[in-house]
Amino acid sequence: MPVAPQRGPIDTGTYPNLNVPPEVAAPVLTEEEKAGLAARVESARARQSGSGRGSATTGNSARLKKLAESHGPDTLNEIEAQ
């Protein structure tokens, strides 16, 4: 049986040049851009904290249990039918 050549580092007999500066992936954000992004994040956080998907369901466990009992079998039937 022929043996496949191993892959890995190749000894070239020289050392790599570590003094080459790395390429920049993206420009650095200015202070104004940073402040603008922080403000957008805070406003989105404030909008979502008062209302939204999770706010109405946090304190009503009885309603969630009833919902699971009514929707659970229907969902299982749909999954099994596929």
C-alpha positions as CSV (number, residue, x, y, z in Angstrom):
1,M,0.0,0.0,0.0
2,P,1.4,3.4,-0.8
3,V,1.8,5.8,2.1
4,A,0.2,9.2,1.8
5,P,2.6,12.1,2.5
6,Q,2.0,13.8,5.8
7,R,0.8,17.3,5.9
8,G,2.2,19.8,8.4
9,P,4.9,22.4,8.7
10,I,7.6,22.3,6.2
11,D,11.2,23.1,7.3
12,T,12.5,25.7,4.9
13,G,15.7,26.2,6.8
14,T,14.9,29.9,7.5
15,Y,13.0,31.7,10.3
16,P,9.8,33.6,9.5
17,N,10.0,37.4,9.5
18,L,8.0,38.5,12.6
19,N,8.7,42.2,12.0
20,V,6.0,42.5,9.3
21,P,3.1,44.6,10.7
22,P,-0.3,42.8,10.6
23,E,-2.9,44.1,8.2
24,V,-5.7,46.1,9.7
25,A,-9.1,44.4,9.3
26,A,-11.2,47.5,9.8
27,P,-10.5,51.2,10.6
28,V,-10.6,52.2,14.2
29,L,-13.8,53.8,15.4
30,T,-13.7,57.5,16.3
31,E,-15.0,58.7,19.7
32,E,-18.1,60.1,18.0
33,E,-18.9,56.8,16.2
34,K,-18.3,55.0,19.5
35,A,-20.7,57.3,21.4
36,G,-23.3,57.1,18.6
37,L,-23.2,53.3,18.7
38,A,-23.4,53.2,22.5
39,A,-26.5,55.5,22.3
40,R,-28.2,53.3,19.7
41,V,-27.6,50.2,21.9
42,E,-28.9,51.9,25.0
43,S,-32.0,53.2,23.3
44,A,-32.7,49.7,21.9
45,R,-32.2,48.2,25.3
46,A,-34.6,50.7,26.9
47,R,-37.3,50.0,24.2
48,Q,-37.0,46.3,24.7
49,S,-36.9,46.3,28.5
50,G,-40.4,47.8,29.0
51,S,-42.3,46.0,26.3
52,G,-41.7,43.2,23.9
53,R,-41.7,39.5,23.6
54,G,-40.6,38.4,27.0
55,S,-42.1,41.1,29.2
56,A,-45.7,39.7,29.3
57,T,-44.7,36.1,30.0
58,T,-42.3,36.5,32.9
59,G,-44.8,36.4,35.8
60,N,-47.7,34.3,34.5
61,S,-46.6,30.7,35.0
62,A,-50.1,29.3,35.2
63,R,-50.9,30.8,31.7
64,L,-47.8,29.3,30.3
65,K,-48.5,25.8,31.7
66,K,-52.0,26.0,30.2
67,L,-50.6,27.1,26.9
68,A,-48.1,24.2,26.9
69,E,-50.8,21.7,27.7
70,S,-53.0,22.9,24.8
71,H,-50.3,23.3,22.2
72,G,-48.0,20.4,23.1
73,P,-50.1,17.6,21.6
74,D,-50.9,19.6,18.5
75,T,-47.2,20.3,17.9
76,L,-46.3,16.6,18.5
77,N,-48.9,15.5,16.0
78,E,-47.5,17.9,13.4
79,I,-44.0,16.6,13.9
80,E,-45.0,13.0,13.7
81,A,-47.1,13.6,10.6
82,Q,-43.9,14.7,8.7
